[in-house]
Structure formats: C-alpha cells, structure tokens
Amino acid sequence: AYEDQVYVDDRTIDSHIKRLRRKFKKTDQNFDAIETLYGVGYRYKA
C-alpha cells in the first residue's frame, strides 16, 4: 500500500545515527565509534 508513497529524506540516515549514538552513550559516556565523514557518510570504528 505504501510502495507508491515512499519518500526518503536526506536526513533519514542522520536521524538513525543520532539515535544510535544516544543509545550507546547511555551505557558508555565515552562512546565515539561512529565517525562522521563529511561529504561521504559514516564509519564505524571497531
């Protein structure tokens, strides 16, 4: 029913990354494993 109405904003991924960072920081205040690469995207540092 939603196939014709799909709209993905450029900020969708940003919103998900923001939520993930917030969840990880609840358990580890020093969490910084998700790195933002300007103009490219994101990278997870293991």
mmCIF entry with sequence, helices, sheets and N, C-alpha, C, O atoms, coordinates in Angstrom:
data_MODEL
# 
_entry.id   MODEL 
# 
_entity.id                         1 
_entity.type                       polymer 
_entity.pdbx_number_of_molecules   1 
# 
_entity_poly.entity_id                      1 
_entity_poly.type                           'polypeptide(L)' 
_entity_poly.nstd_linkage                   no 
_entity_poly.nstd_monomer                   no 
_entity_poly.pdbx_seq_one_letter_code       AYEDQVYVDDRTIDSHIKRLRRKFKKTDQNFDAIETLYGVGYRYKA 
_entity_poly.pdbx_seq_one_letter_code_can   AYEDQVYVDDRTIDSHIKRLRRKFKKTDQNFDAIETLYGVGYRYKA 
_entity_poly.pdbx_strand_id                 A 
# 
loop_
_entity_poly_seq.entity_id 
_entity_poly_seq.num 
_entity_poly_seq.mon_id 
_entity_poly_seq.hetero 
1 1  ALA n 
1 2  TYR n 
1 3  GLU n 
1 4  ASP n 
1 5  GLN n 
1 6  VAL n 
1 7  TYR n 
1 8  VAL n 
1 9  ASP n 
1 10 ASP n 
1 11 ARG n 
1 12 THR n 
1 13 ILE n 
1 14 ASP n 
1 15 SER n 
1 16 HIS n 
1 17 ILE n 
1 18 LYS n 
1 19 ARG n 
1 20 LEU n 
1 21 ARG n 
1 22 ARG n 
1 23 LYS n 
1 24 PHE n 
1 25 LYS n 
1 26 LYS n 
1 27 THR n 
1 28 ASP n 
1 29 GLN n 
1 30 ASN n 
1 31 PHE n 
1 32 ASP n 
1 33 ALA n 
1 34 ILE n 
1 35 GLU n 
1 36 THR n 
1 37 LEU n 
1 38 TYR n 
1 39 GLY n 
1 40 VAL n 
1 41 GLY n 
1 42 TYR n 
1 43 ARG n 
1 44 TYR n 
1 45 LYS n 
1 46 ALA n 
# 
_struct_asym.id          A 
_struct_asym.entity_id   1 
# 
loop_
_struct_conf.conf_type_id 
_struct_conf.id 
_struct_conf.pdbx_PDB_helix_id 
_struct_conf.beg_label_comp_id 
_struct_conf.beg_label_asym_id 
_struct_conf.beg_label_seq_id 
_struct_conf.pdbx_beg_PDB_ins_code 
_struct_conf.end_label_comp_id 
_struct_conf.end_label_asym_id 
_struct_conf.end_label_seq_id 
_struct_conf.pdbx_end_PDB_ins_code 
_struct_conf.beg_auth_comp_id 
_struct_conf.beg_auth_asym_id 
_struct_conf.beg_auth_seq_id 
_struct_conf.end_auth_comp_id 
_struct_conf.end_auth_asym_id 
_struct_conf.end_auth_seq_id 
_struct_conf.pdbx_PDB_helix_class 
_struct_conf.details 
_struct_conf.pdbx_PDB_helix_length 
HELX_P HELX_P1 AA1 GLU A 3  ? GLN A 5  ? GLU A 3  GLN A 5  5 ? 3  
HELX_P HELX_P2 AA2 THR A 12 ? THR A 27 ? THR A 12 THR A 27 1 ? 16 
# 
_struct_conf_type.id          HELX_P 
_struct_conf_type.criteria    ? 
_struct_conf_type.reference   ? 
# 
_struct_sheet.id               AA1 
_struct_sheet.type             ? 
_struct_sheet.number_strands   2 
_struct_sheet.details          ? 
# 
_struct_sheet_order.sheet_id     AA1 
_struct_sheet_order.range_id_1   1 
_struct_sheet_order.range_id_2   2 
_struct_sheet_order.offset       ? 
_struct_sheet_order.sense        anti-parallel 
# 
loop_
_struct_sheet_range.sheet_id 
_struct_sheet_range.id 
_struct_sheet_range.beg_label_comp_id 
_struct_sheet_range.beg_label_asym_id 
_struct_sheet_range.beg_label_seq_id 
_struct_sheet_range.pdbx_beg_PDB_ins_code 
_struct_sheet_range.end_label_comp_id 
_struct_sheet_range.end_label_asym_id 
_struct_sheet_range.end_label_seq_id 
_struct_sheet_range.pdbx_end_PDB_ins_code 
_struct_sheet_range.beg_auth_comp_id 
_struct_sheet_range.beg_auth_asym_id 
_struct_sheet_range.beg_auth_seq_id 
_struct_sheet_range.end_auth_comp_id 
_struct_sheet_range.end_auth_asym_id 
_struct_sheet_range.end_auth_seq_id 
AA1 1 ILE A 34 ? LEU A 37 ? ILE A 34 LEU A 37 
AA1 2 GLY A 41 ? TYR A 44 ? GLY A 41 TYR A 44 
# 
loop_
_atom_site.group_PDB 
_atom_site.id 
_atom_site.type_symbol 
_atom_site.label_atom_id 
_atom_site.label_alt_id 
_atom_site.label_comp_id 
_atom_site.label_asym_id 
_atom_site.label_entity_id 
_atom_site.label_seq_id 
_atom_site.pdbx_PDB_ins_code 
_atom_site.Cartn_x 
_atom_site.Cartn_y 
_atom_site.Cartn_z 
_atom_site.occupancy 
_atom_site.B_iso_or_equiv 
_atom_site.pdbx_formal_charge 
_atom_site.auth_seq_id 
_atom_site.auth_comp_id 
_atom_site.auth_asym_id 
_atom_site.auth_atom_id 
_atom_site.pdbx_PDB_model_num 
ATOM 1   N N  . ALA A 1 1  ? 0.821  -1.197 0.000  1.00 0.00 ? 1  ALA A N  1 
ATOM 2   C CA . ALA A 1 1  ? 0.000  0.000  0.000  1.00 0.00 ? 1  ALA A CA 1 
ATOM 3   C C  . ALA A 1 1  ? 0.861  1.256  0.000  1.00 0.00 ? 1  ALA A C  1 
ATOM 4   O O  . ALA A 1 1  ? 0.425  2.306  -0.472 1.00 0.00 ? 1  ALA A O  1 
ATOM 5   N N  . TYR A 1 2  ? 2.092  1.157  0.530  1.00 0.00 ? 2  TYR A N  1 
ATOM 6   C CA . TYR A 1 2  ? 2.949  2.335  0.628  1.00 0.00 ? 2  TYR A CA 1 
ATOM 7   C C  . TYR A 1 2  ? 3.978  2.440  -0.503 1.00 0.00 ? 2  TYR A C  1 
ATOM 8   O O  . TYR A 1 2  ? 4.720  3.421  -0.558 1.00 0.00 ? 2  TYR A O  1 
ATOM 9   N N  . GLU A 1 3  ? 4.039  1.454  -1.406 1.00 0.00 ? 3  GLU A N  1 
ATOM 10  C CA . GLU A 1 3  ? 5.071  1.452  -2.435 1.00 0.00 ? 3  GLU A CA 1 
ATOM 11  C C  . GLU A 1 3  ? 5.079  2.733  -3.255 1.00 0.00 ? 3  GLU A C  1 
ATOM 12  O O  . GLU A 1 3  ? 6.150  3.230  -3.602 1.00 0.00 ? 3  GLU A O  1 
ATOM 13  N N  . ASP A 1 4  ? 3.922  3.272  -3.570 1.00 0.00 ? 4  ASP A N  1 
ATOM 14  C CA . ASP A 1 4  ? 3.833  4.473  -4.394 1.00 0.00 ? 4  ASP A CA 1 
ATOM 15  C C  . ASP A 1 4  ? 4.100  5.748  -3.604 1.00 0.00 ? 4  ASP A C  1 
ATOM 16  O O  . ASP A 1 4  ? 4.267  6.814  -4.197 1.00 0.00 ? 4  ASP A O  1 
ATOM 17  N N  . GLN A 1 5  ? 4.144  5.658  -2.285 1.00 0.00 ? 5  GLN A N  1 
ATOM 18  C CA . GLN A 1 5  ? 4.275  6.842  -1.449 1.00 0.00 ? 5  GLN A CA 1 
ATOM 19  C C  . GLN A 1 5  ? 5.604  6.889  -0.700 1.00 0.00 ? 5  GLN A C  1 
ATOM 20  O O  . GLN A 1 5  ? 5.727  7.603  0.295  1.00 0.00 ? 5  GLN A O  1 
ATOM 21  N N  . VAL A 1 6  ? 6.587  6.145  -1.164 1.00 0.00 ? 6  VAL A N  1 
ATOM 22  C CA . VAL A 1 6  ? 7.871  6.092  -0.470 1.00 0.00 ? 6  VAL A CA 1 
ATOM 23  C C  . VAL A 1 6  ? 8.632  7.394  -0.689 1.00 0.00 ? 6  VAL A C  1 
ATOM 24  O O  . VAL A 1 6  ? 8.834  7.830  -1.822 1.00 0.00 ? 6  VAL A O  1 
ATOM 25  N N  . TYR A 1 7  ? 9.044  7.998  0.404  1.00 0.00 ? 7  TYR A N  1 
ATOM 26  C CA . TYR A 1 7  ? 9.839  9.223  0.349  1.00 0.00 ? 7  TYR A CA 1 
ATOM 27  C C  . TYR A 1 7  ? 10.933 9.112  1.396  1.00 0.00 ? 7  TYR A C  1 
ATOM 28  O O  . TYR A 1 7  ? 10.649 8.957  2.584  1.00 0.00 ? 7  TYR A O  1 
ATOM 29  N N  . VAL A 1 8  ? 12.162 9.189  0.966  1.00 0.00 ? 8  VAL A N  1 
ATOM 30  C CA . VAL A 1 8  ? 13.288 9.119  1.887  1.00 0.00 ? 8  VAL A CA 1 
ATOM 31  C C  . VAL A 1 8  ? 14.012 10.453 1.845  1.00 0.00 ? 8  VAL A C  1 
ATOM 32  O O  . VAL A 1 8  ? 14.503 10.878 0.799  1.00 0.00 ? 8  VAL A O  1 
ATOM 33  N N  . ASP A 1 9  ? 14.069 11.090 2.972  1.00 0.00 ? 9  ASP A N  1 
ATOM 34  C CA . ASP A 1 9  ? 14.742 12.381 3.098  1.00 0.00 ? 9  ASP A CA 1 
ATOM 35  C C  . ASP A 1 9  ? 16.245 12.155 3.278  1.00 0.00 ? 9  ASP A C  1 
ATOM 36  O O  . ASP A 1 9  ? 16.663 11.114 3.786  1.00 0.00 ? 9  ASP A O  1 
ATOM 37  N N  . ASP A 1 10 ? 17.039 13.113 2.869  1.00 0.00 ? 10 ASP A N  1 
ATOM 38  C CA . ASP A 1 10 ? 18.487 13.023 3.055  1.00 0.00 ? 10 ASP A CA 1 
ATOM 39  C C  . ASP A 1 10 ? 18.859 12.915 4.527  1.00 0.00 ? 10 ASP A C  1 
ATOM 40  O O  . ASP A 1 10 ? 19.924 12.392 4.855  1.00 0.00 ? 10 ASP A O  1 
ATOM 41  N N  . ARG A 1 11 ? 18.019 13.388 5.397  1.00 0.00 ? 11 ARG A N  1 
ATOM 42  C CA . ARG A 1 11 ? 18.325 13.412 6.826  1.00 0.00 ? 11 ARG A CA 1 
ATOM 43  C C  . ARG A 1 11 ? 17.905 12.125 7.534  1.00 0.00 ? 11 ARG A C  1 
ATOM 44  O O  . ARG A 1 11 ? 18.114 12.005 8.741  1.00 0.00 ? 11 ARG A O  1 
ATOM 45  N N  . THR A 1 12 ? 17.324 11.164 6.826  1.00 0.00 ? 12 THR A N  1 
ATOM 46  C CA . THR A 1 12 ? 16.857 9.926  7.453  1.00 0.00 ? 12 THR A CA 1 
ATOM 47  C C  . THR A 1 12 ? 18.000 9.178  8.122  1.00 0.00 ? 12 THR A C  1 
ATOM 48  O O  . THR A 1 12 ? 17.888 8.782  9.282  1.00 0.00 ? 12 THR A O  1 
ATOM 49  N N  . ILE A 1 13 ? 19.090 8.984  7.407  1.00 0.00 ? 13 ILE A N  1 
ATOM 50  C CA . ILE A 1 13 ? 20.240 8.275  7.975  1.00 0.00 ? 13 ILE A CA 1 
ATOM 51  C C  . ILE A 1 13 ? 20.806 9.050  9.155  1.00 0.00 ? 13 ILE A C  1 
ATOM 52  O O  . ILE A 1 13 ? 21.171 8.460  10.172 1.00 0.00 ? 13 ILE A O  1 
ATOM 53  N N  . ASP A 1 14 ? 20.879 10.374 9.021  1.00 0.00 ? 14 ASP A N  1 
ATOM 54  C CA . ASP A 1 14 ? 21.384 11.208 10.118 1.00 0.00 ? 14 ASP A CA 1 
ATOM 55  C C  . ASP A 1 14 ? 20.564 10.996 11.384 1.00 0.00 ? 14 ASP A C  1 
ATOM 56  O O  . ASP A 1 14 ? 21.114 10.914 12.482 1.00 0.00 ? 14 ASP A O  1 
ATOM 57  N N  . SER A 1 15 ? 19.256 10.910 11.226 1.00 0.00 ? 15 SER A N  1 
ATOM 58  C CA . SER A 1 15 ? 18.373 10.707 12.378 1.00 0.00 ? 15 SER A CA 1 
ATOM 59  C C  . SER A 1 15 ? 18.629 9.357  13.032 1.00 0.00 ? 15 SER A C  1 
ATOM 60  O O  . SER A 1 15 ? 18.662 9.257  14.259 1.00 0.00 ? 15 SER A O  1 
ATOM 61  N N  . HIS A 1 16 ? 18.810 8.320  12.224 1.00 0.00 ? 16 HIS A N  1 
ATOM 62  C CA . HIS A 1 16 ? 19.076 6.988  12.773 1.00 0.00 ? 16 HIS A CA 1 
ATOM 63  C C  . HIS A 1 16 ? 20.431 6.945  13.480 1.00 0.00 ? 16 HIS A C  1 
ATOM 64  O O  . HIS A 1 16 ? 20.550 6.348  14.549 1.00 0.00 ? 16 HIS A O  1 
ATOM 65  N N  . ILE A 1 17 ? 21.443 7.567  12.898 1.00 0.00 ? 17 ILE A N  1 
ATOM 66  C CA . ILE A 1 17 ? 22.768 7.611  13.525 1.00 0.00 ? 17 ILE A CA 1 
ATOM 67  C C  . ILE A 1 17 ? 22.699 8.361  14.850 1.00 0.00 ? 17 ILE A C  1 
ATOM 68  O O  . ILE A 1 17 ? 23.311 7.948  15.835 1.00 0.00 ? 17 ILE A O  1 
ATOM 69  N N  . LYS A 1 18 ? 21.959 9.456  14.872 1.00 0.00 ? 18 LYS A N  1 
ATOM 70  C CA . LYS A 1 18 ? 21.803 10.239 16.105 1.00 0.00 ? 18 LYS A CA 1 
ATOM 71  C C  . LYS A 1 18 ? 21.184 9.387  17.210 1.00 0.00 ? 18 LYS A C  1 
ATOM 72  O O  . LYS A 1 18 ? 21.629 9.428  18.357 1.00 0.00 ? 18 LYS A O  1 
ATOM 73  N N  . ARG A 1 19 ? 20.155 8.615  16.858 1.00 0.00 ? 19 ARG A N  1 
ATOM 74  C CA . ARG A 1 19 ? 19.506 7.750  17.852 1.00 0.00 ? 19 ARG A CA 1 
ATOM 75  C C  . ARG A 1 19 ? 20.449 6.657  18.333 1.00 0.00 ? 19 ARG A C  1 
ATOM 76  O O  . ARG A 1 19 ? 20.494 6.352  19.525 1.00 0.00 ? 19 ARG A O  1 
ATOM 77  N N  . LEU A 1 20 ? 21.208 6.062  17.404 1.00 0.00 ? 20 LEU A N  1 
ATOM 78  C CA . LEU A 1 20 ? 22.171 5.027  17.795 1.00 0.00 ? 20 LEU A CA 1 
ATOM 79  C C  . LEU A 1 20 ? 23.223 5.578  18.745 1.00 0.00 ? 20 LEU A C  1 
ATOM 80  O O  . LEU A 1 20 ? 23.541 4.951  19.756 1.00 0.00 ? 20 LEU A O  1 
ATOM 81  N N  . ARG A 1 21 ? 23.762 6.746  18.425 1.00 0.00 ? 21 ARG A N  1 
ATOM 82  C CA . ARG A 1 21 ? 24.765 7.361  19.304 1.00 0.00 ? 21 ARG A CA 1 
ATOM 83  C C  . ARG A 1 21 ? 24.193 7.608  20.689 1.00 0.00 ? 21 ARG A C  1 
ATOM 84  O O  . ARG A 1 21 ? 24.857 7.359  21.695 1.00 0.00 ? 21 ARG A O  1 
ATOM 85  N N  . ARG A 1 22 ? 22.969 8.094  20.742 1.00 0.00 ? 22 ARG A N  1 
ATOM 86  C CA . ARG A 1 22 ? 22.325 8.389  22.020 1.00 0.00 ? 22 ARG A CA 1 
ATOM 87  C C  . ARG A 1 22 ? 22.167 7.113  22.847 1.00 0.00 ? 22 ARG A C  1 
ATOM 88  O O  . ARG A 1 22 ? 22.410 7.125  24.054 1.00 0.00 ? 22 ARG A O  1 
ATOM 89  N N  . LYS A 1 23 ? 21.762 6.012  22.206 1.00 0.00 ? 23 LYS A N  1 
ATOM 90  C CA . LYS A 1 23 ? 21.580 4.744  22.914 1.00 0.00 ? 23 LYS A CA 1 
ATOM 91  C C  . LYS A 1 23 ? 22.910 4.201  23.432 1.00 0.00 ? 23 LYS A C  1 
ATOM 92  O O  . LYS A 1 23 ? 22.990 3.728  24.565 1.00 0.00 ? 23 LYS A O  1 
ATOM 93  N N  . PHE A 1 24 ? 23.956 4.270  22.601 1.00 0.00 ? 24 PHE A N  1 
ATOM 94  C CA . PHE A 1 24 ? 25.260 3.787  23.036 1.00 0.00 ? 24 PHE A CA 1 
ATOM 95  C C  . PHE A 1 24 ? 25.815 4.637  24.173 1.00 0.00 ? 24 PHE A C  1 
ATOM 96  O O  . PHE A 1 24 ? 26.439 4.103  25.090 1.00 0.00 ? 24 PHE A O  1 
ATOM 97  N N  . LYS A 1 25 ? 25.600 5.933  24.130 1.00 0.00 ? 25 LYS A N  1 
ATOM 98  C CA . LYS A 1 25 ? 26.135 6.828  25.169 1.00 0.00 ? 25 LYS A CA 1 
ATOM 99  C C  . LYS A 1 25 ? 25.446 6.632  26.515 1.00 0.00 ? 25 LYS A C  1 
ATOM 100 O O  . LYS A 1 25 ? 25.986 7.030  27.547 1.00 0.00 ? 25 LYS A O  1 
ATOM 101 N N  . LYS A 1 26 ? 24.260 6.024  26.519 1.00 0.00 ? 26 LYS A N  1 
ATOM 102 C CA . LYS A 1 26 ? 23.598 5.724  27.790 1.00 0.00 ? 26 LYS A CA 1 
ATOM 103 C C  . LYS A 1 26 ? 24.406 4.702  28.586 1.00 0.00 ? 26 LYS A C  1 
ATOM 104 O O  . LYS A 1 26 ? 24.411 4.731  29.816 1.00 0.00 ? 26 LYS A O  1 
ATOM 105 N N  . THR A 1 27 ? 25.087 3.801  27.881 1.00 0.00 ? 27 THR A N  1 
ATOM 106 C CA . THR A 1 27 ? 25.873 2.775  28.563 1.00 0.00 ? 27 THR A CA 1 
ATOM 107 C C  . THR A 1 27 ? 27.354 3.113  28.631 1.00 0.00 ? 27 THR A C  1 
ATOM 108 O O  . THR A 1 27 ? 28.067 2.603  29.495 1.00 0.00 ? 27 THR A O  1 
ATOM 109 N N  . ASP A 1 28 ? 27.829 3.976  27.718 1.00 0.00 ? 28 ASP A N  1 
ATOM 110 C CA . ASP A 1 28 ? 29.243 4.356  27.692 1.00 0.00 ? 28 ASP A CA 1 
ATOM 111 C C  . ASP A 1 28 ? 29.353 5.828  27.304 1.00 0.00 ? 28 ASP A C  1 
ATOM 112 O O  . ASP A 1 28 ? 29.194 6.182  26.136 1.00 0.00 ? 28 ASP A O  1 
ATOM 113 N N  . GLN A 1 29 ? 29.623 6.678  28.286 1.00 0.00 ? 29 GLN A N  1 
ATOM 114 C CA . GLN A 1 29 ? 29.693 8.124  28.042 1.00 0.00 ? 29 GLN A CA 1 
ATOM 115 C C  . GLN A 1 29 ? 30.804 8.510  27.071 1.00 0.00 ? 29 GLN A C  1 
ATOM 116 O O  . GLN A 1 29 ? 30.749 9.578  26.461 1.00 0.00 ? 29 GLN A O  1 
ATOM 117 N N  . ASN A 1 30 ? 31.811 7.651  26.922 1.00 0.00 ? 30 ASN A N  1 
ATOM 118 C CA . ASN A 1 30 ? 32.941 7.945  26.039 1.00 0.00 ? 30 ASN A CA 1 
ATOM 119 C C  . ASN A 1 30 ? 32.790 7.328  24.650 1.00 0.00 ? 30 ASN A C  1 
ATOM 120 O O  . ASN A 1 30 ? 33.753 7.285  23.886 1.00 0.00 ? 30 ASN A O  1 
ATOM 121 N N  . PHE A 1 31 ? 31.609 6.859  24.323 1.00 0.00 ? 31 PHE A N  1 
ATOM 122 C CA . PHE A 1 31 ? 31.382 6.215  23.027 1.00 0.00 ? 31 PHE A CA 1 
ATOM 123 C C  . PHE A 1 31 ? 31.631 7.199  21.889 1.00 0.00 ? 31 PHE A C  1 
ATOM 124 O O  . PHE A 1 31 ? 31.058 8.288  21.851 1.00 0.00 ? 31 PHE A O  1 
ATOM 125 N N  . ASP A 1 32 ? 32.497 6.794  20.963 1.00 0.00 ? 32 ASP A N  1 
ATOM 126 C CA . ASP A 1 32 ? 32.748 7.625  19.781 1.00 0.00 ? 32 ASP A CA 1 
ATOM 127 C C  . ASP A 1 32 ? 33.086 6.757  18.566 1.00 0.00 ? 32 ASP A C  1 
ATOM 128 O O  . ASP A 1 32 ? 33.840 7.176  17.688 1.00 0.00 ? 32 ASP A O  1 
ATOM 129 N N  . ALA A 1 33 ? 32.526 5.552  18.523 1.00 0.00 ? 33 ALA A N  1 
ATOM 130 C CA . ALA A 1 33 ? 32.866 4.598  17.476 1.00 0.00 ? 33 ALA A CA 1 
ATOM 131 C C  . ALA A 1 33 ? 32.202 4.893  16.136 1.00 0.00 ? 33 ALA A C  1 
ATOM 132 O O  . ALA A 1 33 ? 32.622 4.343  15.118 1.00 0.00 ? 33 ALA A O  1 
ATOM 133 N N  . ILE A 1 34 ? 31.187 5.736  16.106 1.00 0.00 ? 34 ILE A N  1 
ATOM 134 C CA . ILE A 1 34 ? 30.565 6.107  14.839 1.00 0.00 ? 34 ILE A CA 1 
ATOM 135 C C  . ILE A 1 34 ? 31.160 7.441  14.420 1.00 0.00 ? 34 ILE A C  1 
ATOM 136 O O  . ILE A 1 34 ? 30.922 8.477  15.042 1.00 0.00 ? 34 ILE A O  1 
ATOM 137 N N  . GLU A 1 35 ? 31.937 7.387  13.355 1.00 0.00 ? 35 GLU A N  1 
ATOM 138 C CA . GLU A 1 35 ? 32.649 8.568  12.882 1.00 0.00 ? 35 GLU A CA 1 
ATOM 139 C C  . GLU A 1 35 ? 31.926 9.166  11.681 1.00 0.00 ? 35 GLU A C  1 
ATOM 140 O O  . GLU A 1 35 ? 31.511 8.438  10.778 1.00 0.00 ? 35 GLU A O  1 
ATOM 141 N N  . THR A 1 36 ? 31.775 10.477 11.668 1.00 0.00 ? 36 THR A N  1 
ATOM 142 C CA . THR A 1 36 ? 31.162 11.177 10.549 1.00 0.00 ? 36 THR A CA 1 
ATOM 143 C C  . THR A 1 36 ? 32.243 11.578 9.557  1.00 0.00 ? 36 THR A C  1 
ATOM 144 O O  . THR A 1 36 ? 33.216 12.239 9.920  1.00 0.00 ? 36 THR A O  1 
ATOM 145 N N  . LEU A 1 37 ? 32.068 11.177 8.309  1.00 0.00 ? 37 LEU A N  1 
ATOM 146 C CA . LEU A 1 37 ? 32.991 11.548 7.240  1.00 0.00 ? 37 LEU A CA 1 
ATOM 147 C C  . LEU A 1 37 ? 32.267 12.544 6.349  1.00 0.00 ? 37 LEU A C  1 
ATOM 148 O O  . LEU A 1 37 ? 31.420 12.166 5.539  1.00 0.00 ? 37 LEU A O  1 
ATOM 149 N N  . TYR A 1 38 ? 32.604 13.815 6.505  1.00 0.00 ? 38 TYR A N  1 
ATOM 150 C CA . TYR A 1 38 ? 31.915 14.886 5.791  1.00 0.00 ? 38 TYR A CA 1 
ATOM 151 C C  . TYR A 1 38 ? 31.938 14.646 4.279  1.00 0.00 ? 38 TYR A C  1 
ATOM 152 O O  . TYR A 1 38 ? 32.998 14.422 3.694  1.00 0.00 ? 38 TYR A O  1 
ATOM 153 N N  . GLY A 1 39 ? 30.780 14.695 3.667  1.00 0.00 ? 39 GLY A N  1 
ATOM 154 C CA . GLY A 1 39 ? 30.655 14.514 2.229  1.00 0.00 ? 39 GLY A CA 1 
ATOM 155 C C  . GLY A 1 39 ? 30.666 13.067 1.777  1.00 0.00 ? 39 GLY A C  1 
ATOM 156 O O  . GLY A 1 39 ? 30.491 12.779 0.593  1.00 0.00 ? 39 GLY A O  1 
ATOM 157 N N  . VAL A 1 40 ? 30.875 12.139 2.733  1.00 0.00 ? 40 VAL A N  1 
ATOM 158 C CA . VAL A 1 40 ? 30.954 10.719 2.390  1.00 0.00 ? 40 VAL A CA 1 
ATOM 159 C C  . VAL A 1 40 ? 29.858 9.930  3.091  1.00 0.00 ? 40 VAL A C  1 
ATOM 160 O O  . VAL A 1 40 ? 29.060 9.252  2.444  1.00 0.00 ? 40 VAL A O  1 
ATOM 161 N N  . GLY A 1 41 ? 29.825 10.021 4.419  1.00 0.00 ? 41 GLY A N  1 
ATOM 162 C CA . GLY A 1 41 ? 28.852 9.256  5.190  1.00 0.00 ? 41 GLY A CA 1 
ATOM 163 C C  . GLY A 1 41 ? 29.369 8.994  6.588  1.00 0.00 ? 41 GLY A C  1 
ATOM 164 O O  . GLY A 1 41 ? 29.879 9.893  7.256  1.00 0.00 ? 41 GLY A O  1 
ATOM 165 N N  . TYR A 1 42 ? 29.230 7.747  7.024  1.00 0.00 ? 42 TYR A N  1 
ATOM 166 C CA . TYR A 1 42 ? 29.614 7.371  8.374  1.00 0.00 ? 42 TYR A CA 1 
ATOM 167 C C  . TYR A 1 42 ? 30.513 6.155  8.327  1.00 0.00 ? 42 TYR A C  1 
ATOM 168 O O  . TYR A 1 42 ? 30.487 5.374  7.376  1.00 0.00 ? 42 TYR A O  1 
ATOM 169 N N  . ARG A 1 43 ? 31.318 6.008  9.387  1.00 0.00 ? 43 ARG A N  1 
ATOM 170 C CA . ARG A 1 43 ? 32.190 4.848  9.513  1.00 0.00 ? 43 ARG A CA 1 
ATOM 171 C C  . ARG A 1 43 ? 32.146 4.397  10.962 1.00 0.00 ? 43 ARG A C  1 
ATOM 172 O O  . ARG A 1 43 ? 32.178 5.216  11.881 1.00 0.00 ? 43 ARG A O  1 
ATOM 173 N N  . TYR A 1 44 ? 32.072 3.081  11.159 1.00 0.00 ? 44 TYR A N  1 
ATOM 174 C CA . TYR A 1 44 ? 32.100 2.511  12.500 1.00 0.00 ? 44 TYR A CA 1 
ATOM 175 C C  . TYR A 1 44 ? 33.528 2.097  12.812 1.00 0.00 ? 44 TYR A C  1 
ATOM 176 O O  . TYR A 1 44 ? 34.112 1.270  12.111 1.00 0.00 ? 44 TYR A O  1 
ATOM 177 N N  . LYS A 1 45 ? 34.081 2.670  13.858 1.00 0.00 ? 45 LYS A N  1 
ATOM 178 C CA . LYS A 1 45 ? 35.440 2.328  14.285 1.00 0.00 ? 45 LYS A CA 1 
ATOM 179 C C  . LYS A 1 45 ? 35.356 1.230  15.330 1.00 0.00 ? 45 LYS A C  1 
ATOM 180 O O  . LYS A 1 45 ? 34.791 1.434  16.405 1.00 0.00 ? 45 LYS A O  1 
ATOM 181 N N  . ALA A 1 46 ? 35.909 0.080  15.026 1.00 0.00 ? 46 ALA A N  1 
ATOM 182 C CA . ALA A 1 46 ? 35.873 -1.045 15.964 1.00 0.00 ? 46 ALA A CA 1 
ATOM 183 C C  . ALA A 1 46 ? 37.081 -1.048 16.865 1.00 0.00 ? 46 ALA A C  1 
ATOM 184 O O  . ALA A 1 46 ? 37.214 -1.926 17.717 1.00 0.00 ? 46 ALA A O  1 
# 
